[in-house]
Amino acid sequence: MSARPLYVQLADVVAGKIASGELAPDRPIPSENHLADAYGVARLTARRAAQELRERGLIVTVRGKGSFVVERPVSDGPEESEPVT
């Protein structure tokens, strides 16, 4: 069992789908209810995962419409990123 909170693990799964292009820019991500059902977690866990994705700058949420993948700028050089722990 991972010491990382479930919401972080779920956010990582969704972030991976964004990075791979499975969830495309300007397209909605699955709803909190769908994420909760699909991954067998509580809705609060799915909500916290969405909050984590917003904090990472990967999604934006539009009240009454849902959460959408943010268009990522294309860089000319290698990106600096924080090490994964």
HTML snippet that shows the backbone in 3Dmol.js (N, CA, C, O; Angstrom):
<script src="https://3Dmol.org/build/3Dmol-min.js"></script>
<div id="view" style="width:600px;height:400px;position:relative"></div>
<script>
const pdb = `
ATOM      1  N   MET A   1       0.844  -1.181   0.000  1.00  0.00           N
ATOM      2  CA  MET A   1       0.000   0.000   0.000  1.00  0.00           C
ATOM      3  C   MET A   1       0.888   1.243   0.000  1.00  0.00           C
ATOM      4  O   MET A   1       1.881   1.306   0.726  1.00  0.00           O
ATOM      5  N   SER A   2       0.537   2.193  -0.789  1.00  0.00           N
ATOM      6  CA  SER A   2       1.322   3.414  -0.924  1.00  0.00           C
ATOM      7  C   SER A   2       1.082   4.351   0.257  1.00  0.00           C
ATOM      8  O   SER A   2      -0.030   4.445   0.777  1.00  0.00           O
ATOM      9  N   ALA A   3       2.143   5.040   0.671  1.00  0.00           N
ATOM     10  CA  ALA A   3       2.018   6.030   1.742  1.00  0.00           C
ATOM     11  C   ALA A   3       1.428   7.335   1.215  1.00  0.00           C
ATOM     12  O   ALA A   3       1.048   8.211   1.992  1.00  0.00           O
ATOM     13  N   ARG A   4       1.352   7.461  -0.123  1.00  0.00           N
ATOM     14  CA  ARG A   4       0.792   8.684  -0.717  1.00  0.00           C
ATOM     15  C   ARG A   4      -0.720   8.668  -0.591  1.00  0.00           C
ATOM     16  O   ARG A   4      -1.344   7.620  -0.763  1.00  0.00           O
ATOM     17  N   PRO A   5      -1.322   9.821  -0.293  1.00  0.00           N
ATOM     18  CA  PRO A   5      -2.779   9.867  -0.174  1.00  0.00           C
ATOM     19  C   PRO A   5      -3.457   9.443  -1.483  1.00  0.00           C
ATOM     20  O   PRO A   5      -2.933   9.659  -2.575  1.00  0.00           O
ATOM     21  N   LEU A   6      -4.636   8.837  -1.336  1.00  0.00           N
ATOM     22  CA  LEU A   6      -5.376   8.368  -2.509  1.00  0.00           C
ATOM     23  C   LEU A   6      -5.657   9.485  -3.502  1.00  0.00           C
ATOM     24  O   LEU A   6      -5.585   9.271  -4.712  1.00  0.00           O
ATOM     25  N   TYR A   7      -5.978  10.677  -3.001  1.00  0.00           N
ATOM     26  CA  TYR A   7      -6.305  11.768  -3.923  1.00  0.00           C
ATOM     27  C   TYR A   7      -5.097  12.139  -4.772  1.00  0.00           C
ATOM     28  O   TYR A   7      -5.259  12.511  -5.935  1.00  0.00           O
ATOM     29  N   VAL A   8      -3.883  12.046  -4.218  1.00  0.00           N
ATOM     30  CA  VAL A   8      -2.672  12.335  -4.983  1.00  0.00           C
ATOM     31  C   VAL A   8      -2.456  11.237  -6.024  1.00  0.00           C
ATOM     32  O   VAL A   8      -2.087  11.519  -7.164  1.00  0.00           O
ATOM     33  N   GLN A   9      -2.687   9.993  -5.627  1.00  0.00           N
ATOM     34  CA  GLN A   9      -2.552   8.886  -6.576  1.00  0.00           C
ATOM     35  C   GLN A   9      -3.530   9.042  -7.738  1.00  0.00           C
ATOM     36  O   GLN A   9      -3.162   8.829  -8.893  1.00  0.00           O
ATOM     37  N   LEU A  10      -4.778   9.416  -7.433  1.00  0.00           N
ATOM     38  CA  LEU A  10      -5.771   9.615  -8.485  1.00  0.00           C
ATOM     39  C   LEU A  10      -5.399  10.807  -9.358  1.00  0.00           C
ATOM     40  O   LEU A  10      -5.535  10.744 -10.580  1.00  0.00           O
ATOM     41  N   ALA A  11      -4.933  11.885  -8.750  1.00  0.00           N
ATOM     42  CA  ALA A  11      -4.492  13.049  -9.531  1.00  0.00           C
ATOM     43  C   ALA A  11      -3.351  12.655 -10.461  1.00  0.00           C
ATOM     44  O   ALA A  11      -3.300  13.116 -11.601  1.00  0.00           O
ATOM     45  N   ASP A  12      -2.434  11.808  -9.991  1.00  0.00           N
ATOM     46  CA  ASP A  12      -1.329  11.349 -10.832  1.00  0.00           C
ATOM     47  C   ASP A  12      -1.826  10.544 -12.030  1.00  0.00           C
ATOM     48  O   ASP A  12      -1.291  10.671 -13.132  1.00  0.00           O
ATOM     49  N   VAL A  13      -2.855   9.711 -11.814  1.00  0.00           N
ATOM     50  CA  VAL A  13      -3.425   8.925 -12.916  1.00  0.00           C
ATOM     51  C   VAL A  13      -4.015   9.858 -13.972  1.00  0.00           C
ATOM     52  O   VAL A  13      -3.762   9.692 -15.165  1.00  0.00           O
ATOM     53  N   VAL A  14      -4.797  10.832 -13.531  1.00  0.00           N
ATOM     54  CA  VAL A  14      -5.420  11.771 -14.471  1.00  0.00           C
ATOM     55  C   VAL A  14      -4.345  12.626 -15.146  1.00  0.00           C
ATOM     56  O   VAL A  14      -4.429  12.894 -16.344  1.00  0.00           O
ATOM     57  N   ALA A  15      -3.342  13.051 -14.385  1.00  0.00           N
ATOM     58  CA  ALA A  15      -2.240  13.837 -14.971  1.00  0.00           C
ATOM     59  C   ALA A  15      -1.527  13.028 -16.047  1.00  0.00           C
ATOM     60  O   ALA A  15      -1.126  13.583 -17.070  1.00  0.00           O
ATOM     61  N   GLY A  16      -1.365  11.737 -15.833  1.00  0.00           N
ATOM     62  CA  GLY A  16      -0.754  10.869 -16.840  1.00  0.00           C
ATOM     63  C   GLY A  16      -1.584  10.812 -18.109  1.00  0.00           C
ATOM     64  O   GLY A  16      -1.040  10.791 -19.213  1.00  0.00           O
ATOM     65  N   LYS A  17      -2.913  10.787 -17.951  1.00  0.00           N
ATOM     66  CA  LYS A  17      -3.796  10.772 -19.123  1.00  0.00           C
ATOM     67  C   LYS A  17      -3.724  12.102 -19.876  1.00  0.00           C
ATOM     68  O   LYS A  17      -3.844  12.139 -21.100  1.00  0.00           O
ATOM     69  N   ILE A  18      -3.527  13.186 -19.136  1.00  0.00           N
ATOM     70  CA  ILE A  18      -3.358  14.494 -19.771  1.00  0.00           C
ATOM     71  C   ILE A  18      -2.028  14.527 -20.525  1.00  0.00           C
ATOM     72  O   ILE A  18      -1.971  14.967 -21.674  1.00  0.00           O
ATOM     73  N   ALA A  19      -0.965  14.061 -19.878  1.00  0.00           N
ATOM     74  CA  ALA A  19       0.367  14.068 -20.491  1.00  0.00           C
ATOM     75  C   ALA A  19       0.424  13.198 -21.741  1.00  0.00           C
ATOM     76  O   ALA A  19       1.133  13.526 -22.692  1.00  0.00           O
ATOM     77  N   SER A  20      -0.316  12.092 -21.745  1.00  0.00           N
ATOM     78  CA  SER A  20      -0.294  11.184 -22.891  1.00  0.00           C
ATOM     79  C   SER A  20      -1.174  11.675 -24.032  1.00  0.00           C
ATOM     80  O   SER A  20      -1.083  11.165 -25.149  1.00  0.00           O
ATOM     81  N   GLY A  21      -2.031  12.667 -23.759  1.00  0.00           N
ATOM     82  CA  GLY A  21      -2.947  13.161 -24.781  1.00  0.00           C
ATOM     83  C   GLY A  21      -4.286  12.465 -24.771  1.00  0.00           C
ATOM     84  O   GLY A  21      -5.175  12.814 -25.547  1.00  0.00           O
ATOM     85  N   GLU A  22      -4.445  11.472 -23.892  1.00  0.00           N
ATOM     86  CA  GLU A  22      -5.736  10.794 -23.794  1.00  0.00           C
ATOM     87  C   GLU A  22      -6.830  11.774 -23.371  1.00  0.00           C
ATOM     88  O   GLU A  22      -7.973  11.677 -23.818  1.00  0.00           O
ATOM     89  N   LEU A  23      -6.462  12.715 -22.508  1.00  0.00           N
ATOM     90  CA  LEU A  23      -7.346  13.829 -22.154  1.00  0.00           C
ATOM     91  C   LEU A  23      -6.741  15.074 -22.796  1.00  0.00           C
ATOM     92  O   LEU A  23      -5.714  15.580 -22.345  1.00  0.00           O
ATOM     93  N   ALA A  24      -7.381  15.554 -23.838  1.00  0.00           N
ATOM     94  CA  ALA A  24      -6.826  16.621 -24.674  1.00  0.00           C
ATOM     95  C   ALA A  24      -7.127  18.015 -24.118  1.00  0.00           C
ATOM     96  O   ALA A  24      -8.103  18.207 -23.392  1.00  0.00           O
ATOM     97  N   PRO A  25      -6.276  18.983 -24.470  1.00  0.00           N
ATOM     98  CA  PRO A  25      -6.515  20.368 -24.058  1.00  0.00           C
ATOM     99  C   PRO A  25      -7.890  20.863 -24.495  1.00  0.00           C
ATOM    100  O   PRO A  25      -8.390  20.521 -25.567  1.00  0.00           O
ATOM    101  N   ASP A  26      -8.476  21.675 -23.631  1.00  0.00           N
ATOM    102  CA  ASP A  26      -9.793  22.287 -23.848  1.00  0.00           C
ATOM    103  C   ASP A  26     -10.936  21.282 -23.837  1.00  0.00           C
ATOM    104  O   ASP A  26     -12.074  21.639 -24.140  1.00  0.00           O
ATOM    105  N   ARG A  27     -10.649  20.033 -23.494  1.00  0.00           N
ATOM    106  CA  ARG A  27     -11.689  19.005 -23.400  1.00  0.00           C
ATOM    107  C   ARG A  27     -11.969  18.739 -21.924  1.00  0.00           C
ATOM    108  O   ARG A  27     -11.077  18.907 -21.093  1.00  0.00           O
ATOM    109  N   PRO A  28     -13.187  18.326 -21.583  1.00  0.00           N
ATOM    110  CA  PRO A  28     -13.500  18.069 -20.179  1.00  0.00           C
ATOM    111  C   PRO A  28     -12.832  16.796 -19.666  1.00  0.00           C
ATOM    112  O   PRO A  28     -12.596  15.847 -20.414  1.00  0.00           O
ATOM    113  N   ILE A  29     -12.539  16.805 -18.375  1.00  0.00           N
ATOM    114  CA  ILE A  29     -12.111  15.571 -17.733  1.00  0.00           C
ATOM    115  C   ILE A  29     -13.374  14.909 -17.185  1.00  0.00           C
ATOM    116  O   ILE A  29     -14.408  15.569 -17.078  1.00  0.00           O
ATOM    117  N   PRO A  30     -13.320  13.625 -16.837  1.00  0.00           N
ATOM    118  CA  PRO A  30     -14.504  12.986 -16.254  1.00  0.00           C
ATOM    119  C   PRO A  30     -14.941  13.700 -14.975  1.00  0.00           C
ATOM    120  O   PRO A  30     -14.126  14.280 -14.258  1.00  0.00           O
ATOM    121  N   SER A  31     -16.227  13.644 -14.710  1.00  0.00           N
ATOM    122  CA  SER A  31     -16.781  14.295 -13.520  1.00  0.00           C
ATOM    123  C   SER A  31     -16.253  13.627 -12.250  1.00  0.00           C
ATOM    124  O   SER A  31     -15.735  12.511 -12.288  1.00  0.00           O
ATOM    125  N   GLU A  32     -16.394  14.327 -11.135  1.00  0.00           N
ATOM    126  CA  GLU A  32     -15.982  13.757  -9.855  1.00  0.00           C
ATOM    127  C   GLU A  32     -16.724  12.454  -9.582  1.00  0.00           C
ATOM    128  O   GLU A  32     -16.126  11.492  -9.098  1.00  0.00           O
ATOM    129  N   ASN A  33     -18.019  12.410  -9.885  1.00  0.00           N
ATOM    130  CA  ASN A  33     -18.788  11.177  -9.678  1.00  0.00           C
ATOM    131  C   ASN A  33     -18.247  10.043 -10.541  1.00  0.00           C
ATOM    132  O   ASN A  33     -18.124   8.909 -10.078  1.00  0.00           O
ATOM    133  N   HIS A  34     -17.926  10.351 -11.790  1.00  0.00           N
ATOM    134  CA  HIS A  34     -17.390   9.323 -12.689  1.00  0.00           C
ATOM    135  C   HIS A  34     -16.034   8.827 -12.189  1.00  0.00           C
ATOM    136  O   HIS A  34     -15.786   7.622 -12.167  1.00  0.00           O
ATOM    137  N   LEU A  35     -15.160   9.742 -11.791  1.00  0.00           N
ATOM    138  CA  LEU A  35     -13.849   9.341 -11.283  1.00  0.00           C
ATOM    139  C   LEU A  35     -14.000   8.470 -10.042  1.00  0.00           C
ATOM    140  O   LEU A  35     -13.317   7.455  -9.902  1.00  0.00           O
ATOM    141  N   ALA A  36     -14.896   8.869  -9.143  1.00  0.00           N
ATOM    142  CA  ALA A  36     -15.123   8.094  -7.919  1.00  0.00           C
ATOM    143  C   ALA A  36     -15.586   6.682  -8.256  1.00  0.00           C
ATOM    144  O   ALA A  36     -15.074   5.711  -7.699  1.00  0.00           O
ATOM    145  N   ASP A  37     -16.547   6.563  -9.159  1.00  0.00           N
ATOM    146  CA  ASP A  37     -17.055   5.249  -9.558  1.00  0.00           C
ATOM    147  C   ASP A  37     -15.996   4.431 -10.290  1.00  0.00           C
ATOM    148  O   ASP A  37     -15.813   3.247 -10.004  1.00  0.00           O
ATOM    149  N   ALA A  38     -15.305   5.059 -11.229  1.00  0.00           N
ATOM    150  CA  ALA A  38     -14.331   4.339 -12.062  1.00  0.00           C
ATOM    151  C   ALA A  38     -13.143   3.821 -11.257  1.00  0.00           C
ATOM    152  O   ALA A  38     -12.603   2.760 -11.569  1.00  0.00           O
ATOM    153  N   TYR A  39     -12.733   4.550 -10.235  1.00  0.00           N
ATOM    154  CA  TYR A  39     -11.540   4.162  -9.473  1.00  0.00           C
ATOM    155  C   TYR A  39     -11.862   3.645  -8.077  1.00  0.00           C
ATOM    156  O   TYR A  39     -10.954   3.360  -7.296  1.00  0.00           O
ATOM    157  N   GLY A  40     -13.157   3.520  -7.757  1.00  0.00           N
ATOM    158  CA  GLY A  40     -13.561   2.944  -6.481  1.00  0.00           C
ATOM    159  C   GLY A  40     -13.140   3.759  -5.271  1.00  0.00           C
ATOM    160  O   GLY A  40     -12.746   3.209  -4.242  1.00  0.00           O
ATOM    161  N   VAL A  41     -13.228   5.082  -5.406  1.00  0.00           N
ATOM    162  CA  VAL A  41     -12.884   5.966  -4.300  1.00  0.00           C
ATOM    163  C   VAL A  41     -14.100   6.801  -3.924  1.00  0.00           C
ATOM    164  O   VAL A  41     -15.082   6.858  -4.664  1.00  0.00           O
ATOM    165  N   ALA A  42     -14.024   7.442  -2.774  1.00  0.00           N
ATOM    166  CA  ALA A  42     -15.099   8.322  -2.339  1.00  0.00           C
ATOM    167  C   ALA A  42     -15.131   9.578  -3.216  1.00  0.00           C
ATOM    168  O   ALA A  42     -14.114   9.977  -3.784  1.00  0.00           O
ATOM    169  N   ARG A  43     -16.296  10.184  -3.315  1.00  0.00           N
ATOM    170  CA  ARG A  43     -16.420  11.402  -4.118  1.00  0.00           C
ATOM    171  C   ARG A  43     -15.520  12.509  -3.577  1.00  0.00           C
ATOM    172  O   ARG A  43     -14.975  13.299  -4.349  1.00  0.00           O
ATOM    173  N   LEU A  44     -15.362  12.571  -2.261  1.00  0.00           N
ATOM    174  CA  LEU A  44     -14.485  13.572  -1.664  1.00  0.00           C
ATOM    175  C   LEU A  44     -13.044  13.365  -2.138  1.00  0.00           C
ATOM    176  O   LEU A  44     -12.318  14.333  -2.363  1.00  0.00           O
ATOM    177  N   THR A  45     -12.636  12.120  -2.286  1.00  0.00           N
ATOM    178  CA  THR A  45     -11.288  11.825  -2.792  1.00  0.00           C
ATOM    179  C   THR A  45     -11.147  12.337  -4.219  1.00  0.00           C
ATOM    180  O   THR A  45     -10.130  12.934  -4.572  1.00  0.00           O
ATOM    181  N   ALA A  46     -12.170  12.103  -5.042  1.00  0.00           N
ATOM    182  CA  ALA A  46     -12.149  12.590  -6.420  1.00  0.00           C
ATOM    183  C   ALA A  46     -12.138  14.115  -6.456  1.00  0.00           C
ATOM    184  O   ALA A  46     -11.468  14.714  -7.297  1.00  0.00           O
ATOM    185  N   ARG A  47     -12.873  14.737  -5.552  1.00  0.00           N
ATOM    186  CA  ARG A  47     -12.906  16.199  -5.481  1.00  0.00           C
ATOM    187  C   ARG A  47     -11.530  16.744  -5.103  1.00  0.00           C
ATOM    188  O   ARG A  47     -11.075  17.734  -5.675  1.00  0.00           O
ATOM    189  N   ARG A  48     -10.875  16.105  -4.150  1.00  0.00           N
ATOM    190  CA  ARG A  48      -9.534  16.551  -3.738  1.00  0.00           C
ATOM    191  C   ARG A  48      -8.522  16.313  -4.857  1.00  0.00           C
ATOM    192  O   ARG A  48      -7.580  17.089  -5.015  1.00  0.00           O
ATOM    193  N   ALA A  49      -8.709  15.251  -5.630  1.00  0.00           N
ATOM    194  CA  ALA A  49      -7.822  15.004  -6.774  1.00  0.00           C
ATOM    195  C   ALA A  49      -7.972  16.124  -7.798  1.00  0.00           C
ATOM    196  O   ALA A  49      -6.981  16.604  -8.349  1.00  0.00           O
ATOM    197  N   ALA A  50      -9.215  16.540  -8.054  1.00  0.00           N
ATOM    198  CA  ALA A  50      -9.447  17.651  -8.986  1.00  0.00           C
ATOM    199  C   ALA A  50      -8.802  18.927  -8.457  1.00  0.00           C
ATOM    200  O   ALA A  50      -8.228  19.698  -9.226  1.00  0.00           O
ATOM    201  N   GLN A  51      -8.893  19.155  -7.151  1.00  0.00           N
ATOM    202  CA  GLN A  51      -8.254  20.333  -6.553  1.00  0.00           C
ATOM    203  C   GLN A  51      -6.740  20.261  -6.757  1.00  0.00           C
ATOM    204  O   GLN A  51      -6.105  21.268  -7.071  1.00  0.00           O
ATOM    205  N   GLU A  52      -6.173  19.090  -6.582  1.00  0.00           N
ATOM    206  CA  GLU A  52      -4.735  18.896  -6.791  1.00  0.00           C
ATOM    207  C   GLU A  52      -4.354  19.207  -8.242  1.00  0.00           C
ATOM    208  O   GLU A  52      -3.334  19.848  -8.493  1.00  0.00           O
ATOM    209  N   LEU A  53      -5.165  18.757  -9.185  1.00  0.00           N
ATOM    210  CA  LEU A  53      -4.901  19.018 -10.604  1.00  0.00           C
ATOM    211  C   LEU A  53      -4.991  20.514 -10.916  1.00  0.00           C
ATOM    212  O   LEU A  53      -4.216  21.032 -11.720  1.00  0.00           O
ATOM    213  N   ARG A  54      -5.941  21.205 -10.277  1.00  0.00           N
ATOM    214  CA  ARG A  54      -6.036  22.667 -10.453  1.00  0.00           C
ATOM    215  C   ARG A  54      -4.789  23.338  -9.900  1.00  0.00           C
ATOM    216  O   ARG A  54      -4.239  24.247 -10.521  1.00  0.00           O
ATOM    217  N   GLU A  55      -4.342  22.888  -8.727  1.00  0.00           N
ATOM    218  CA  GLU A  55      -3.145  23.476  -8.120  1.00  0.00           C
ATOM    219  C   GLU A  55      -1.901  23.227  -8.969  1.00  0.00           C
ATOM    220  O   GLU A  55      -0.979  24.043  -8.972  1.00  0.00           O
ATOM    221  N   ARG A  56      -1.869  22.113  -9.683  1.00  0.00           N
ATOM    222  CA  ARG A  56      -0.749  21.812 -10.581  1.00  0.00           C
ATOM    223  C   ARG A  56      -0.852  22.583 -11.892  1.00  0.00           C
ATOM    224  O   ARG A  56       0.081  22.573 -12.695  1.00  0.00           O
ATOM    225  N   GLY A  57      -1.986  23.253 -12.111  1.00  0.00           N
ATOM    226  CA  GLY A  57      -2.177  24.032 -13.332  1.00  0.00           C
ATOM    227  C   GLY A  57      -2.558  23.188 -14.534  1.00  0.00           C
ATOM    228  O   GLY A  57      -2.396  23.621 -15.675  1.00  0.00           O
ATOM    229  N   LEU A  58      -3.067  21.976 -14.285  1.00  0.00           N
ATOM    230  CA  LEU A  58      -3.415  21.079 -15.390  1.00  0.00           C
ATOM    231  C   LEU A  58      -4.854  21.211 -15.845  1.00  0.00           C
ATOM    232  O   LEU A  58      -5.171  20.908 -16.996  1.00  0.00           O
ATOM    233  N   ILE A  59      -5.739  21.664 -14.949  1.00  0.00           N
ATOM    234  CA  ILE A  59      -7.152  21.818 -15.298  1.00  0.00           C
ATOM    235  C   ILE A  59      -7.664  23.146 -14.757  1.00  0.00           C
ATOM    236  O   ILE A  59      -7.085  23.740 -13.847  1.00  0.00           O
ATOM    237  N   VAL A  60      -8.760  23.586 -15.341  1.00  0.00           N
ATOM    238  CA  VAL A  60      -9.538  24.705 -14.807  1.00  0.00           C
ATOM    239  C   VAL A  60     -10.966  24.216 -14.668  1.00  0.00           C
ATOM    240  O   VAL A  60     -11.428  23.380 -15.444  1.00  0.00           O
ATOM    241  N   THR A  61     -11.658  24.744 -13.674  1.00  0.00           N
ATOM    242  CA  THR A  61     -13.044  24.354 -13.452  1.00  0.00           C
ATOM    243  C   THR A  61     -13.939  25.550 -13.710  1.00  0.00           C
ATOM    244  O   THR A  61     -13.701  26.642 -13.194  1.00  0.00           O
ATOM    245  N   VAL A  62     -14.967  25.336 -14.511  1.00  0.00           N
ATOM    246  CA  VAL A  62     -15.947  26.368 -14.831  1.00  0.00           C
ATOM    247  C   VAL A  62     -17.241  25.958 -14.140  1.00  0.00           C
ATOM    248  O   VAL A  62     -17.827  24.919 -14.445  1.00  0.00           O
ATOM    249  N   ARG A  63     -17.667  26.783 -13.218  1.00  0.00           N
ATOM    250  CA  ARG A  63     -18.866  26.459 -12.448  1.00  0.00           C
ATOM    251  C   ARG A  63     -20.046  26.160 -13.374  1.00  0.00           C
ATOM    252  O   ARG A  63     -20.348  26.928 -14.288  1.00  0.00           O
ATOM    253  N   GLY A  64     -20.698  25.040 -13.121  1.00  0.00           N
ATOM    254  CA  GLY A  64     -21.858  24.640 -13.903  1.00  0.00           C
ATOM    255  C   GLY A  64     -21.519  23.951 -15.216  1.00  0.00           C
ATOM    256  O   GLY A  64     -22.415  23.462 -15.904  1.00  0.00           O
ATOM    257  N   LYS A  65     -20.228  23.905 -15.576  1.00  0.00           N
ATOM    258  CA  LYS A  65     -19.838  23.287 -16.852  1.00  0.00           C
ATOM    259  C   LYS A  65     -18.898  22.109 -16.677  1.00  0.00           C
ATOM    260  O   LYS A  65     -18.935  21.170 -17.471  1.00  0.00           O
ATOM    261  N   GLY A  66     -18.054  22.139 -15.651  1.00  0.00           N
ATOM    262  CA  GLY A  66     -17.125  21.044 -15.412  1.00  0.00           C
ATOM    263  C   GLY A  66     -15.689  21.508 -15.396  1.00  0.00           C
ATOM    264  O   GLY A  66     -15.397  22.704 -15.375  1.00  0.00           O
ATOM    265  N   SER A  67     -14.793  20.526 -15.406  1.00  0.00           N
ATOM    266  CA  SER A  67     -13.355  20.802 -15.380  1.00  0.00           C
ATOM    267  C   SER A  67     -12.752  20.441 -16.724  1.00  0.00           C
ATOM    268  O   SER A  67     -13.103  19.427 -17.326  1.00  0.00           O
ATOM    269  N   PHE A  68     -11.835  21.289 -17.189  1.00  0.00           N
ATOM    270  CA  PHE A  68     -11.277  21.156 -18.524  1.00  0.00           C
ATOM    271  C   PHE A  68      -9.749  21.164 -18.467  1.00  0.00           C
ATOM    272  O   PHE A  68      -9.145  21.831 -17.627  1.00  0.00           O
ATOM    273  N   VAL A  69      -9.149  20.415 -19.372  1.00  0.00           N
ATOM    274  CA  VAL A  69      -7.697  20.363 -19.473  1.00  0.00           C
ATOM    275  C   VAL A  69      -7.197  21.698 -19.996  1.00  0.00           C
ATOM    276  O   VAL A  69      -7.750  22.253 -20.945  1.00  0.00           O
ATOM    277  N   VAL A  70      -6.142  22.207 -19.367  1.00  0.00           N
ATOM    278  CA  VAL A  70      -5.535  23.474 -19.755  1.00  0.00           C
ATOM    279  C   VAL A  70      -4.617  23.246 -20.945  1.00  0.00           C
ATOM    280  O   VAL A  70      -3.901  22.246 -21.004  1.00  0.00           O
ATOM    281  N   GLU A  71      -4.640  24.170 -21.886  1.00  0.00           N
ATOM    282  CA  GLU A  71      -3.715  24.146 -23.026  1.00  0.00           C
ATOM    283  C   GLU A  71      -2.331  24.445 -22.488  1.00  0.00           C
ATOM    284  O   GLU A  71      -2.112  25.495 -21.883  1.00  0.00           O
ATOM    285  N   ARG A  72      -1.399  23.536 -22.700  1.00  0.00           N
ATOM    286  CA  ARG A  72      -0.030  23.721 -22.212  1.00  0.00           C
ATOM    287  C   ARG A  72       0.811  24.369 -23.297  1.00  0.00           C
ATOM    288  O   ARG A  72       0.777  23.932 -24.447  1.00  0.00           O
ATOM    289  N   PRO A  73       1.562  25.401 -22.952  1.00  0.00           N
ATOM    290  CA  PRO A  73       2.421  26.017 -23.966  1.00  0.00           C
ATOM    291  C   PRO A  73       3.535  25.059 -24.386  1.00  0.00           C
ATOM    292  O   PRO A  73       4.055  24.296 -23.572  1.00  0.00           O
ATOM    293  N   VAL A  74       3.883  25.112 -25.647  1.00  0.00           N
ATOM    294  CA  VAL A  74       4.967  24.290 -26.168  1.00  0.00           C
ATOM    295  C   VAL A  74       6.265  25.041 -25.933  1.00  0.00           C
ATOM    296  O   VAL A  74       6.395  26.206 -26.309  1.00  0.00           O
ATOM    297  N   SER A  75       7.229  24.368 -25.306  1.00  0.00           N
ATOM    298  CA  SER A  75       8.500  25.042 -25.022  1.00  0.00           C
ATOM    299  C   SER A  75       9.510  24.707 -26.104  1.00  0.00           C
ATOM    300  O   SER A  75       9.401  23.686 -26.782  1.00  0.00           O
ATOM    301  N   ASP A  76      10.494  25.584 -26.255  1.00  0.00           N
ATOM    302  CA  ASP A  76      11.552  25.361 -27.232  1.00  0.00           C
ATOM    303  C   ASP A  76      12.660  24.472 -26.678  1.00  0.00           C
ATOM    304  O   ASP A  76      13.405  23.855 -27.439  1.00  0.00           O
ATOM    305  N   GLY A  77      12.768  24.408 -25.362  1.00  0.00           N
ATOM    306  CA  GLY A  77      13.831  23.629 -24.746  1.00  0.00           C
ATOM    307  C   GLY A  77      13.263  22.656 -23.735  1.00  0.00           C
ATOM    308  O   GLY A  77      12.048  22.539 -23.572  1.00  0.00           O
ATOM    309  N   PRO A  78      14.160  21.959 -23.059  1.00  0.00           N
ATOM    310  CA  PRO A  78      13.690  21.013 -22.050  1.00  0.00           C
ATOM    311  C   PRO A  78      13.031  21.739 -20.889  1.00  0.00           C
ATOM    312  O   PRO A  78      13.465  22.818 -20.485  1.00  0.00           O
ATOM    313  N   GLU A  79      11.984  21.133 -20.361  1.00  0.00           N
ATOM    314  CA  GLU A  79      11.271  21.730 -19.251  1.00  0.00           C
ATOM    315  C   GLU A  79      11.957  21.364 -17.949  1.00  0.00           C
ATOM    316  O   GLU A  79      12.487  20.266 -17.783  1.00  0.00           O
ATOM    317  N   GLU A  80      11.929  22.312 -17.041  1.00  0.00           N
ATOM    318  CA  GLU A  80      12.393  22.012 -15.700  1.00  0.00           C
ATOM    319  C   GLU A  80      11.196  21.480 -14.937  1.00  0.00           C
ATOM    320  O   GLU A  80      10.098  22.029 -15.019  1.00  0.00           O
ATOM    321  N   SER A  81      11.415  20.420 -14.203  1.00  0.00           N
ATOM    322  CA  SER A  81      10.330  19.877 -13.403  1.00  0.00           C
ATOM    323  C   SER A  81      10.862  19.469 -12.054  1.00  0.00           C
ATOM    324  O   SER A  81      12.057  19.236 -11.869  1.00  0.00           O
ATOM    325  N   GLU A  82       9.945  19.388 -11.120  1.00  0.00           N
ATOM    326  CA  GLU A  82      10.306  18.974  -9.789  1.00  0.00           C
ATOM    327  C   GLU A  82      10.488  17.469  -9.787  1.00  0.00           C
ATOM    328  O   GLU A  82       9.780  16.760 -10.501  1.00  0.00           O
ATOM    329  N   PRO A  83      11.426  16.973  -8.995  1.00  0.00           N
ATOM    330  CA  PRO A  83      11.598  15.525  -8.934  1.00  0.00           C
ATOM    331  C   PRO A  83      10.381  14.881  -8.302  1.00  0.00           C
ATOM    332  O   PRO A  83       9.767  15.446  -7.396  1.00  0.00           O
ATOM    333  N   VAL A  84      10.039  13.711  -8.776  1.00  0.00           N
ATOM    334  CA  VAL A  84       8.915  12.962  -8.233  1.00  0.00           C
ATOM    335  C   VAL A  84       9.419  12.210  -7.027  1.00  0.00           C
ATOM    336  O   VAL A  84      10.446  11.535  -7.080  1.00  0.00           O
ATOM    337  N   THR A  85       8.684  12.335  -5.937  1.00  0.00           N
ATOM    338  CA  THR A  85       9.102  11.646  -4.699  1.00  0.00           C
ATOM    339  C   THR A  85       8.170  10.529  -4.372  1.00  0.00           C
ATOM    340  O   THR A  85       8.361   9.839  -3.370  1.00  0.00           O
TER     341      THR A  85
END
`;
const viewer = $3Dmol.createViewer("view");
viewer.addModel(pdb, "pdb");
viewer.setStyle({}, {cartoon: {color: "spectrum"}});
viewer.zoomTo();
viewer.render();
</script>
